[in-house]
Amino acid sequence: MSCTLITGASNGIGREFVREFARRKSDLVLVARSESLLRQLIAEVSPAGSPEIHICAEDLGDPQSPQRVYEYCARNALRVELIVNCAGFGFAGGYASMPLDELQEMVQVNTAAMAVLVRLFIPDMIAQKKGGVINISSIGGFQGVPFLGLYAATKSFIITFSESLHEELSDQGIKVVVVCPGYVETGFHARANQYPEHSILPVSKPSVVVKAAIKGLYRNRLHVFPTFLDFLLVFLQRFLPRRVVLKTAAFLAPFKYKGESSTSENALF
Ligand SMILES: NC(=O)c1ccc[n+]([C@@H]2O[C@H](COP(=O)([O-])OP(=O)(O)OC[C@H]3O[C@@H](n4cnc5c(N)ncnc54)[C@H](OP(=O)(O)O)[C@@H]3O)[C@@H](O)[C@H]2O)c1
């Protein structure tokens, strides 16, 4: 059975992908740690069992987990035609005080797990001469973001990696799209200790990201910017000195965390 694999399916943007693909009657494999949330979601989107939705509850912070996801699919004869890599999280705060376990988990979940999952599933797609990968990055991946530095670096990794694969696999029937949203209304910010309400940037809905991503996949776009503002913020960087770009990023991504603040001496004005 061919299906779509969605990581980070229990919440936020990933959960919205599940709703959208279930509406389109795609069979799905859902990956996240929160099995109970995944079960609730299936009850909501597929109460009668169609489309068929499988749960593969895994902690992608464990380096062995992508292999287990692959084996789960093989064992259940699930041929993954599309991977949506949504699992990820951020940490806002001074890098010097970032907990080391958080650092390692972020690199593992945001970058390594994504890259290994793609590596494991892509040969089957190549053999079928069709398939797709949707990787969720961020506009934060186009430059450094003070006080969100490691997160921004993981998102840059996703952009560079996806660009390479897009070109490398384009003549083998595989579409690779990297989606670069600005602020989206999800649980991401509470987890990251970030406060988008203190920014002048608007906050969009997960459905906006998902619709843009699927449209981008059909059109085989390289980058997908869910809103015009997301596109504009990245486009304008071409005309600005890098230092100004960095200070603008600090201004647009303010945070307050345990007495630290990026809105005082680190802000643009
Ligand atoms: N929200 C934004 O403003 C925004 C902007 C740009 C990009 N993004 C990106 O969008 C993606 C989705 O984030 P979101 O906004 O939807 O955040 P969210 O609501 O917090 O959802 C994050 C998802 O990632 C999963 N996840 C986190 N750690 C995991 C782990 N160790 N193993 C397996 N799954 C894990 C979570 O599932 P469990 O907790 O159940 O494991 C959850 O389903 C992320 O890559 C994020 O960087 C978000």
The ligand as an SDF file (V2000), in Angstrom:
LIG
                    3D

 48 52  0  0  0  0  0  0  0  0999 V2000
    5.4710   27.4940   14.5830 N   0  0  0  0  0  0  0  0  0  0  0  0
    6.2790   28.2880   13.9010 C   0  0  0  0  0  0  0  0  0  0  0  0
    6.2400   29.5240   14.0390 O   0  0  0  0  0  0  0  0  0  0  0  0
    7.2540   27.7040   12.9270 C   0  0  0  0  0  0  0  0  0  0  0  0
    7.8670   28.5700   12.0240 C   0  0  0  0  0  0  0  0  0  0  0  0
    8.7820   28.0540   11.1100 C   0  0  0  0  0  0  0  0  0  0  0  0
    9.0570   26.7080   11.1070 C   0  0  0  0  0  0  0  0  0  0  0  0
    8.4500   25.8790   12.0150 N   0  0  0  0  0  0  0  0  0  0  0  0
    8.8130   24.4530   11.9740 C   0  0  0  0  0  0  0  0  0  0  0  0
    7.6410   23.6920   11.7960 O   0  0  0  0  0  0  0  0  0  0  0  0
    7.8560   22.3690   12.2920 C   0  0  0  0  0  0  0  0  0  0  0  0
    6.6590   21.9600   13.1180 C   0  0  0  0  0  0  0  0  0  0  0  0
    6.5880   22.7920   14.2670 O   0  0  0  0  0  0  0  0  0  0  0  0
    5.1980   23.2840   14.8690 P   0  0  0  0  0  0  0  0  0  0  0  0
    5.1730   24.7510   14.7740 O   0  0  0  0  0  0  0  0  0  0  0  0
    4.0890   22.5090   14.3120 O   0  0  0  0  0  0  0  0  0  0  0  0
    5.4710   22.9240   16.4040 O   0  0  0  0  0  0  0  0  0  0  0  0
    4.6730   22.0130   17.4360 P   0  0  0  0  0  0  0  0  0  0  0  0
    3.2310   22.3390   17.4190 O   0  0  0  0  0  0  0  0  0  0  0  0
    5.4300   22.1470   18.7130 O   0  0  0  0  0  0  0  0  0  0  0  0
    4.8610   20.5280   16.8560 O   0  0  0  0  0  0  0  0  0  0  0  0
    6.1160   19.9080   16.8650 C   0  0  0  0  0  0  0  0  0  0  0  0
    5.9470   18.4610   16.4530 C   0  0  0  0  0  0  0  0  0  0  0  0
    7.2530   17.8580   16.4630 O   0  0  0  0  0  0  0  0  0  0  0  0
    7.1800   16.6510   17.2050 C   0  0  0  0  0  0  0  0  0  0  0  0
    8.4380   16.3700   17.8940 N   0  0  0  0  0  0  0  0  0  0  0  0
    9.1800   17.2000   18.6590 C   0  0  0  0  0  0  0  0  0  0  0  0
   10.2090   16.5370   19.1980 N   0  0  0  0  0  0  0  0  0  0  0  0
   10.1110   15.2490   18.7570 C   0  0  0  0  0  0  0  0  0  0  0  0
   10.8690   14.0710   19.0050 C   0  0  0  0  0  0  0  0  0  0  0  0
   11.9280   14.0530   19.8150 N   0  0  0  0  0  0  0  0  0  0  0  0
   10.4890   12.9300   18.3870 N   0  0  0  0  0  0  0  0  0  0  0  0
    9.4060   12.8930   17.5740 C   0  0  0  0  0  0  0  0  0  0  0  0
    8.6420   13.9910   17.3200 N   0  0  0  0  0  0  0  0  0  0  0  0
    8.9920   15.1390   17.9210 C   0  0  0  0  0  0  0  0  0  0  0  0
    6.0720   16.8820   18.2350 C   0  0  0  0  0  0  0  0  0  0  0  0
    5.5010   15.6330   18.6130 O   0  0  0  0  0  0  0  0  0  0  0  0
    5.6410   14.9660   20.0780 P   0  0  0  0  0  0  0  0  0  0  0  0
    5.8410   16.0700   21.0670 O   0  0  0  0  0  0  0  0  0  0  0  0
    4.3510   14.2310   20.2260 O   0  0  0  0  0  0  0  0  0  0  0  0
    6.7950   14.0580   19.9590 O   0  0  0  0  0  0  0  0  0  0  0  0
    5.0740   17.6810   17.4180 C   0  0  0  0  0  0  0  0  0  0  0  0
    4.2150   16.8220   16.7120 O   0  0  0  0  0  0  0  0  0  0  0  0
    9.1680   22.4170   13.0910 C   0  0  0  0  0  0  0  0  0  0  0  0
   10.1830   21.8420   12.3290 O   0  0  0  0  0  0  0  0  0  0  0  0
    9.4390   23.9100   13.2550 C   0  0  0  0  0  0  0  0  0  0  0  0
   10.8040   24.1750   13.3020 O   0  0  0  0  0  0  0  0  0  0  0  0
    7.5660   26.3470   12.9240 C   0  0  0  0  0  0  0  0  0  0  0  0
  1  2  1  0
  2  3  2  0
  2  4  1  0
  4  5  1  0
  4 48  2  0
  5  6  2  0
  6  7  1  0
  7  8  2  0
  8  9  1  0
  8 48  1  0
  9 10  1  0
  9 46  1  0
 10 11  1  0
 11 12  1  0
 11 44  1  0
 12 13  1  0
 13 14  1  0
 14 15  2  0
 14 16  1  0
 14 17  1  0
 17 18  1  0
 18 19  2  0
 18 20  1  0
 18 21  1  0
 21 22  1  0
 22 23  1  0
 23 24  1  0
 23 42  1  0
 24 25  1  0
 25 26  1  0
 25 36  1  0
 26 27  1  0
 26 35  1  0
 27 28  2  0
 28 29  1  0
 29 30  1  0
 29 35  2  0
 30 31  1  0
 30 32  2  0
 32 33  1  0
 33 34  2  0
 34 35  1  0
 36 37  1  0
 36 42  1  0
 37 38  1  0
 38 39  2  0
 38 40  1  0
 38 41  1  0
 42 43  1  0
 44 45  1  0
 44 46  1  0
 46 47  1  0
M  CHG  2   8   1  16  -1
M  END
$$$$
